[in-house]
Amino acid sequence: MHCKILGIPVQDGAGRMGCEMGPSALRTAGLVAALGELGHQVTDLGTVVPARQDVRLHGNPALRALPEIVAWTAAISEAAYEACGDGMPIFLGGDHSMAAGTLSGVARRAAETDRPLFVLWLDAHPDFHTLETSTSGNLHGVPLAYASGQPGFEGYFPPLQAAIDPTRICAMGLRSVDPAEREALHHAGVTVHDMRALDEHGLAPLLRTFLERVATEGGCLHVSLDVDFLDPAIAPAVGTTVPGGATFREAHLAMEMLHDSGLVTSLDLVELNPFLDERGRTATLLVDLTASLLGRRIMDRPTRSH
């Protein structure tokens, strides 16, 4: 496979600084080498650079860095569209606001190929706020709502050329959902598997059902992996830690199942804040999970000394 690496050092959408170092940390942790060892061709496309955007004032005074995030979204969307023309793009974040751009760009390309786009959202949070409902003002909490065509972004964010059908979104691992998001998710028809569902039913049956639907409809699949999908005990390098996340084995199982499905066409790695890491362990884990998604088998996993 031809893997295309694209750095997106956005941190304006998060509540604390440090995510802009995420792409560099993932490169330093050996992402390119790990993919090359699996036999993949790897091209590093460099780093997205946003252009200034003029954005009118919004009525929600809590919103932070709206002009900056709008500028990033426009630049990322175009770069994502170009990157997924052939091969598999891997987008290195940066905070999760970048998904407003990656999702809209990938959706535009999928629409041109007349294939339905599905999204697997691996995150402690659904990021399904609109500009009106956000109370924190941190715009890493809105990308999934924007990309799925929810109301309230018109006149602020770039117009969507192709919105993602929210009924083709599966949010897995949720354990911190605001009331406004809960209502919006239900109304939109997003499939939600919170950590209670994973505890009761297991990750494998729930993920398998979703993947079977993607395959049945002939869809392509974008995976958006937020560090806080993982339990902070194994992945501390994130500014939005929520206890009770996915375990090491659950995370690798998800990646191995995704590889076996052959359906994944693009990937986000987001919210890595190296300033909060411990000797690079979270960056290394993300590299290992990406390798599992791209074909590393459980018996091939390297032994590491710390």
C-alpha positions in Angstrom: 0.0 0.0 0.0 1.1 3.6 -0.6 0.8 5.4 2.7 0.8 9.2 2.6 1.9 11.0 5.8 0.6 14.5 6.3 1.4 16.7 9.4 -1.3 18.9 10.7 0.1 20.8 13.7 -3.1 22.6 14.8 -3.6 23.3 18.5 -6.0 26.3 18.4 -9.0 24.0 19.0 -7.7 22.5 22.2 -7.8 23.9 25.7 -4.0 23.7 26.3 -0.9 24.0 24.2 1.3 21.2 23.0 -0.7 19.4 20.2 1.3 21.2 17.5 4.2 18.9 18.5 2.2 15.8 17.8 3.2 15.2 14.2 6.9 15.6 15.0 6.5 13.2 17.9 4.9 10.6 15.7 7.6 10.9 13.1 10.3 10.7 15.8 8.6 7.6 17.3 9.3 5.8 14.1 6.0 5.9 12.1 7.6 5.9 8.7 10.1 3.2 9.6 7.3 1.0 11.1 5.2 1.2 7.9 8.2 0.6 5.7 9.1 -2.6 7.6 5.6 -3.8 6.8 6.3 -3.4 3.1 4.4 -0.3 2.5 5.6 2.6 0.3 5.6 5.7 2.4 5.6 9.3 1.2 5.8 12.2 3.7 3.8 15.1 2.2 5.1 17.6 4.8 2.9 19.9 6.8 -0.3 21.8 6.2 0.0 25.6 6.5 -3.3 27.6 6.8 -4.0 30.9 5.1 -5.7 33.7 6.9 -9.5 33.8 6.8 -11.8 36.6 7.6 -14.6 35.4 9.8 -17.5 37.4 11.2 -18.1 37.5 14.9 -20.3 34.7 16.3 -23.0 35.2 18.9 -21.5 32.6 21.2 -19.0 34.5 23.3 -17.4 31.3 24.6 -15.9 30.4 21.2 -12.1 30.5 21.0 -9.9 31.0 18.0 -12.8 30.7 15.5 -10.9 32.5 12.6 -7.9 30.3 13.2 -9.9 27.1 13.1 -11.8 28.1 10.0 -8.5 28.8 8.3 -7.1 25.5 9.3 -10.3 23.7 8.2 -10.1 25.2 4.7 -6.5 24.3 4.3 -6.8 20.8 5.7 -9.8 20.0 3.6 -8.0 20.8 0.4 -4.9 18.9 1.5 -6.9 15.9 2.5 -8.8 15.9 -0.8 -5.5 15.9 -2.7 -3.9 13.3 -0.4 -6.6 10.6 -0.9 -6.5 10.6 -4.7 -4.5 7.4 -4.5 -3.0 5.5 -1.6 -4.0 5.8 2.0 -3.5 9.1 3.8 -2.5 9.2 7.4 -3.2 12.6 9.0 -1.0 13.4 12.0 -2.5 15.8 14.5 -2.8 18.2 16.1 -6.0 18.5 18.1 -9.3 16.9 16.9 -10.5 20.1 15.3 -8.4 19.0 12.3 -11.1 16.3 11.6 -13.4 19.1 10.3 -10.9 19.4 7.4 -9.9 15.8 7.0 -13.5 14.5 7.0 -14.8 17.2 4.6 -11.9 16.6 2.2 -12.2 12.8 2.3 -16.0 13.0 1.9 -15.6 15.2 -1.2 -13.3 12.6 -2.8 -15.6 9.7 -1.8 -18.5 11.5 -3.4 -16.6 11.8 -6.6 -16.0 8.1 -6.7 -19.7 7.4 -5.9 -18.8 5.4 -2.8 -20.5 6.0 0.6 -18.1 7.2 3.3 -18.3 5.7 6.7 -16.6 7.0 9.8 -15.3 5.1 12.8 -14.9 7.7 15.6 -12.6 6.3 18.4 -12.8 8.9 21.1 -13.9 9.6 24.7 -16.0 12.5 23.3 -18.3 12.7 20.3 -17.2 16.2 19.3 -20.8 16.8 18.2 -21.3 20.3 19.4 -22.3 23.1 17.1 -21.0 26.7 17.3 -24.2 27.5 19.3 -24.0 24.6 21.8 -20.4 24.7 22.7 -19.9 25.9 26.3 -16.2 25.4 26.6 -15.6 27.3 23.4 -12.8 24.8 22.4 -13.5 24.0 18.7 -12.0 20.5 18.9 -15.5 19.7 20.1 -17.3 20.4 16.9 -15.7 18.6 13.9 -18.0 15.6 13.7 -21.1 17.8 13.8 -19.7 20.1 11.1 -18.6 17.3 8.7 -22.0 15.6 9.0 -23.9 18.7 8.0 -25.4 19.7 11.3 -26.9 23.2 11.3 -25.2 26.3 12.7 -21.9 26.4 10.8 -23.2 28.2 7.7 -21.6 31.6 7.2 -18.6 30.7 9.4 -17.0 27.4 8.4 -16.3 26.6 4.7 -19.4 25.3 2.9 -19.4 21.5 2.7 -19.2 20.1 -0.8 -20.2 16.6 0.5 -21.6 16.1 4.0 -21.2 12.7 5.7 -24.5 10.8 6.4 -24.6 10.7 10.2 -26.2 7.3 10.1 -22.9 6.0 8.6 -20.9 7.2 11.7 -20.0 4.9 14.5 -18.7 6.6 17.7 -17.0 4.0 19.9 -15.5 4.4 23.4 -17.5 7.4 24.4 -17.6 8.2 28.1 -17.9 12.0 28.3 -20.9 13.4 26.5 -22.6 16.7 27.1 -26.4 16.8 27.2 -26.6 18.9 24.0 -24.4 16.4 22.2 -26.4 13.4 23.5 -29.6 14.8 22.1 -28.0 15.8 18.8 -26.4 12.3 18.3 -29.8 10.6 18.9 -31.6 13.0 16.6 -29.0 12.6 13.8 -28.9 8.8 14.0 -25.3 8.3 14.9 -24.4 4.8 16.1 -23.0 5.2 19.6 -21.1 2.5 21.6 -20.0 4.0 24.9 -17.7 2.2 27.2 -20.6 0.6 29.0 -21.6 -1.0 25.7 -18.0 -2.2 25.2 -17.9 -3.6 28.7 -21.3 -5.4 28.3 -20.9 -6.8 24.8 -17.2 -6.6 24.0 -15.5 -4.5 21.3 -15.3 -7.2 18.7 -19.0 -8.0 18.1 -19.9 -4.3 18.0 -17.1 -3.4 15.6 -17.7 -6.5 13.5 -21.4 -5.4 13.0 -20.3 -2.0 11.8 -17.7 -3.3 9.5 -20.1 -5.7 7.9 -22.4 -2.8 7.1 -19.6 -0.9 5.5 -18.7 -3.9 3.4 -22.4 -4.6 2.4 -22.8 -1.0 1.2 -19.5 -1.0 -0.7 -18.3 1.8 1.4 -14.9 3.3 2.2 -13.9 3.9 5.9 -12.2 6.8 7.6 -10.9 6.1 11.1 -10.4 8.9 13.5 -8.3 7.8 16.5 -8.1 10.2 19.4 -5.5 9.5 22.1 -8.3 9.8 24.8 -10.0 6.8 23.3 -7.3 4.9 25.2 -7.2 4.7 29.0 -4.9 7.4 30.4 -2.9 4.7 32.3 -1.5 3.6 28.9 -1.7 6.9 27.0 -1.1 9.9 29.3 -0.2 12.4 26.6 -3.5 14.0 26.1 -5.1 17.2 27.6 -8.6 15.7 27.9 -8.0 12.5 30.0 -11.1 10.6 31.0 -10.6 7.4 33.1 -12.0 4.1 31.9 -10.8 4.1 28.3 -9.9 1.3 26.0 -7.1 -1.1 27.2 -4.0 -1.9 25.3 -5.4 -5.2 24.0 -8.8 -3.7 23.1 -7.1 -1.0 21.0 -4.9 -3.5 19.2 -7.8 -5.8 18.6 -9.7 -2.9 17.0 -6.8 -2.1 14.7 -6.3 -5.8 13.8 -9.9 -6.1 12.9 -9.8 -3.0 10.8 -6.8 -4.4 8.9 -8.5 -7.7 8.4 -11.6 -5.9 6.9 -9.6 -4.3 4.2 -12.0 -1.3 4.3 -9.9 1.5 5.8 -9.0 4.2 3.3 -7.8 7.0 5.6 -6.7 7.6 9.2 -6.5 10.4 11.7 -4.1 10.3 14.7 -5.1 13.2 16.9 -4.7 14.9 20.3 -1.2 13.7 21.0 0.4 16.2 23.3 4.1 15.3 23.7 4.5 17.8 26.5 2.3 15.6 28.6 3.9 12.3 27.6 6.2 10.0 29.6 9.4 9.2 27.7 7.4 9.1 24.4 5.3 6.1 25.5 2.0 7.5 24.0 3.6 8.4 20.7 5.2 4.9 20.5 1.8 3.3 21.3 0.1 5.3 18.5 2.8 4.1 16.1 2.3 0.5 17.2 -1.5 0.8 16.8 -1.0 2.2 13.3 1.3 -0.7 12.4 -1.4 -3.1 13.6 -4.0 -1.4 11.4 -1.5 -1.6 8.5 -0.8 -5.3 9.0 1.5 -6.1 11.9 0.4 -9.3 13.5 0.2 -10.0 17.2 3.1 -12.5 17.0 5.3 -9.9 15.2 5.0 -7.2 17.9 8.4 -6.0 19.1 9.6 -6.4 22.6 10.5 -3.0 24.1 12.8 -2.2 27.1 12.2 1.0 29.1 
